[in-house]
Amino acid sequence: MTDNDDHVGKPAAVGRRQFLKVAGITTGGVLAAPAILKLASVASAADRTNITFASAKFFGKRTVAEMVDVFNQSQSRILVRYDELPPPSASTEVHQGLVQRLAKKDGSPDVFTQDVVWIAEFAGAGWALPLDEYVTADEAGAYFPGVLAACKWQGKLTALPWYVDSGMLYYRKDLVSSPPETWEQLVAAATDLVKAGKVKIGFSWQAKQAEVLICDLVEFVTSNGGSILGDDGKTVHIADDAAVEAVQFMYDTIEKYKISPPDVRSWDEEPSRTPFTGGDVAFLRNWSYVYSICQDKAASSVVDKVGVAPLPHFEGGKSAACLGGYQYGVNASTKNRDASVEFLKWLSSPETQLLFATELGLAPSRPAVFDSAELGKAQPFMQTLKPVFVGATARPVTPKYSQVSLALQSAVSKAVTNGNVADALKEAKTRLEGIVGT
Ligand code: GLC
C-alpha cells in the first residue's frame, strides 16, 4: 500500500457518521464534521489518560485514524493520539520509525503495531512489554495458533494478534476458466492472453528492492521445495538448487518469458496492483487488501471479473504463501500501562477485528470472526482461501531479521536484474551465515 490513497479519499461526513454507528457508537449528530470531532476530543483531553499509538498507515474504505476515533468516542477515560507512520509497503521506513521511537525508552509511543517479522527483534531488545499476565489461556485460545505463536518470543507473549495476511494469486476469471496451479501453467496462460491482445501484462508481481521482494522470494522458493534457512534458524539454504531455480524463474518472468515487464523491478504492492485493477493484467501476486479495491467501482475496471486463488507452485512442489500481517505491541517503557493494555485489547477484540476486515480488508486473526457470516458477506474470498491464510510460510524468525532481509533484498534484486542468480545467492549465503550462523 502506498500514500496514493486517492481512490478512497476522506470519507464524507455522512459516511463517517454511518461508520461510527456501524461501529456501535452513538453519534448524536456531534461527530458529523471532523473539525468538531477534533474540538470535542481536545476539550476532554485533560480529563483523560492520554496515550499515543504509532502504526503504519493502512487504508481501505476507512483508515486507521478513523478506527482510533471510534475508540476515542466509545469511552471517556482514555484518549489515544495517533502517530501515523508510512504504509507497510515502505517496510524499512516503518521499521526505522519504530526503532527510533522505541530505542529512546521514554514511553512513547505507548502502543504500536509491528510487522510480524519484527516481533523477535523488539522483544529481544526489551522494547515490547510481555503480555502474558494480561491474556488468559481462554483469550489466547481464541486466535489462530500460528499467529499467536508468531506473537511469542522465547516463550513469552510480546505481541497481540491483529491481522493475518498472506500472498495470493489474483486472476481474471473472465479470461481464464480456472486459475493456473503451476508456474508453468501460469506462464502458458499469461503468454496466450498477451498474444491474443486480451491484456498488456501477463503477470504482475513485486521485484523492488524492498521487504515485499523477500515475501515473493519466500513464495517462489518454498513452492519449489526450498527454503531460506533450515529449521535450526542457522543453516542457510538460499544457495541450494531449489532456491537457485526459483530465483532464476523470477528473472525469467521478465527476460525469458516476458510475461512481466522490466518495470516490476521497481514495483512494490501498489504499482503492481494499479495496472491490474485498470484491466491491463491477467495475473497478479498480492495481499488480501487488493480484493476490496478490485470490487470498488470508483477504483477498478475489473469489478466482478476477479478471482483469487492460492499461488501456483513448481512441478512437484506445493503452493506457498508468505505469512504477513501486523500485530500489536505495548511499549515496555510506557507510563500508562493499564490504559495501553485496555486500548490494545479493544484493538484486538472480535468487534474491532471485524471492522478492520470489512472496512480495511485486513483478515481477522480470530477463527470466530474469520468464519462469521458478516465476513463471508463482506470479503467472501477470505473464507474460500482460509487454508492459504492459516497455512502461510513464515519468513526467518530471528531478532536479526532486518539484517537478514536487507542482505537478501540486495542479492535477489541483483539476481533479478543481471541474471547472475547462482553468484548472487552464493554471496547472500555467506552474508547470511555471518548474520545468523554460530
Ligand atoms: C504486507 C505484509 C507484511 C509485509 C509487507 C511487505 O504489509 O502484511 O508482513 O512485510 O507487506 O511489503
Residues whose N, C-alpha, C, O or C-beta is under 5 A from the ligand:
A	BS01	GLC	P88 S89 S91 D115 V116 D165 E211 V212 L323 G324 G325 Y326
